[in-house]
Amino acid sequence: MPTTPPVAPPVPAPPVAPGTRPGGPRPAGSRGPGRPGGRPGDKGRGTRPGGRPTPTPPAEHGPTTLVEPIVEPVDPHEWGRIDEQGVVYVRTAAGERIVGNWQAGDAEAGLAHFGRRFDDFATEVALLEARLVSGSGDPKAAKQQAIALREQIETLPAIGDIDGCAARLETIVTGADGAIALAAQVRAQARAQAVAAKEKLCEEAEELAASTQWKSAGDRLKAIVEEWRQIRGIDRKTDDALWKRFAKARDTFTRHRGSHFAELDKQRSAAKEAKEALIERAEALADATDWTATAHAYRDLMTEWKAAGRAPRDTEEALWQRFRAAQERFFSRRNRTFAERDAEFEANAAKKESLLAEAAEIDPAKDLDGAKAQLRDLHDRWEAAGKVPRERIRELDGKLRAVEDKVKAAEDRHWRRTDPETAARLEQFRSRVADFTSQAAKARAAGNERKAKEAEAQAAQWQEWLKAAEAAVD
């Protein structure tokens, strides 16, 4: 049996399909590991020993598919011998050295045995080369394994191109260092991109901090928080500093918004006090008998009421009902006093019914400005027509109010259509539909049906939102 120093077990080759060579096709111009690239001491040009290209770090855009190398058996006769006493020698650039002793059979069997030992070792080296070139493995682990194999070279119990393997292992160590540096560079680039993305969100938040579009700005700040959570790869110290910057901008917006609504509450409280004072004046006039002067006073009170602004929502309606009740009490008494004028009032009612017939012809959809002018003229003539019976007031006023509401609704629709913010939102929806439709067309033209369908789904979703937004405007 052979007497040899211990050697690491070979890396098992991956399973292959029957009838195929391990690893599939070999790149043109390469030679299998273990094949002699010249006699001991020869130097190749442009290649490493064994005719292989120098391993290079993996491409920046990610690892390629690993192609297992083909390891062709070494010819041990070219690299060693066994003398008559069974001493096994291997030839290197530094001369022959003993690698073991063979007593288990003839010299041919011994050479084959020690050649297979070299093939096993060369297979491990070739696998490291393939993994490093393809980027399919960890370059740090590849470097450590190469160093471990390099340490076995001096005592390797095998016959083959020992010097070539040593040179290849040195190249693997160098290539692994390059791959490690490249991986660090890629991580640094990813971190820089993540930092830039969060800085951009901070800048946007700082712009929003001065906005008075409370709803849209508040919604966007909430969306920024969700986007922020998706950006990773930043060290804790930098991320905390960026978050503090964003939080400061958001807090500034929140304070401004709080101040705005606090001021609004103050204004509504002032409106409430003003309207309570108007109610007291209206109630003081409710029992007056100077019909004309008091009616004018009530009209002035109404003007002041409108100018006072809105009171808090929970009290506005109650205040209005009290104010209206004071007016109603006065006008009810006046109407009872003027009961004898009902005949005249009936004639006035007939005039107003005629005006309502004219008002029914007003079509703000065709000409909004003309409709408003007609309505103003109709209001003037309505007032000039005089008073009507008390029981007809609500009926006639209600019909006129319906015309006013129609014109007002048309005016509101026109405002919504021409509102810059609404128009900008609709244009944004249309732009997104167009963008995703274009992306789908480009993806389909490029043969990427999955990406095309995803873009079409996005376009359909934005189209639905556009329809909903347009419907809301109309």
Sequence and secondary structure as in RCSB ss.txt:
>XXXX:A:sequence
MPTTPPVAPPVPAPPVAPGTRPGGPRPAGSRGPGRPGGRPGDKGRGTRPGGRPTPTPPAEHGPTTLVEPIVEPVD
PHEWGRIDEQGVVYVRTAAGERIVGNWQAGDAEAGLAHFGRRFDDFATEVALLEARLVSGSGDPKAAKQQAIALR
EQIETLPAIGDIDGCAARLETIVTGADGAIALAAQVRAQARAQAVAAKEKLCEEAEELAASTQWKSAGDRLKAIV
EEWRQIRGIDRKTDDALWKRFAKARDTFTRHRGSHFAELDKQRSAAKEAKEALIERAEALADATDWTATAHAYRD
LMTEWKAAGRAPRDTEEALWQRFRAAQERFFSRRNRTFAERDAEFEANAAKKESLLAEAAEIDPAKDLDGAKAQL
RDLHDRWEAAGKVPRERIRELDGKLRAVEDKVKAAEDRHWRRTDPETAARLEQFRSRVADFTSQAAKARAAGNER
KAKEAEAQAAQWQEWLKAAEAAVD
>XXXX:A:secstr
  B              TTS TTS   TT   TTS SSSTT   SSS TTS        TT              
GGGTEEE TT EEEEEETTEEEEEEE  SS HHHHHHHHHHHHHHHHHHHHHHHHHHHHT S HHHHHHHHHHHH
HHGGG    S HHHHHHHHHHHHHHHHHHHHHHHHHHHHHHHHHHHHHHHHHHHHHHHTT   HHHHHHHHHHHH
HHHHH     HHHHHHHHHHHHHHHHHHHHHHHHHHHHHHHHHHHHHHHHHHHHHHHHHHTT   HHHHHHHHHH
HHHHHHHT    HHHHHHHHHHHHHHHHHHHHHHHHHGGGGHHHHHHHHHHHHHHHHHHHT  TTT HHHHHHHH
HHHHHHHHHT    HHHHHHHHHHHHHHHHHHHHHHHHHHHHH HHHHHHHHHHHHHHHHHHHHHHHHHHTT HH
HHHHHHHHHHHHHHHHHHHHHHH 
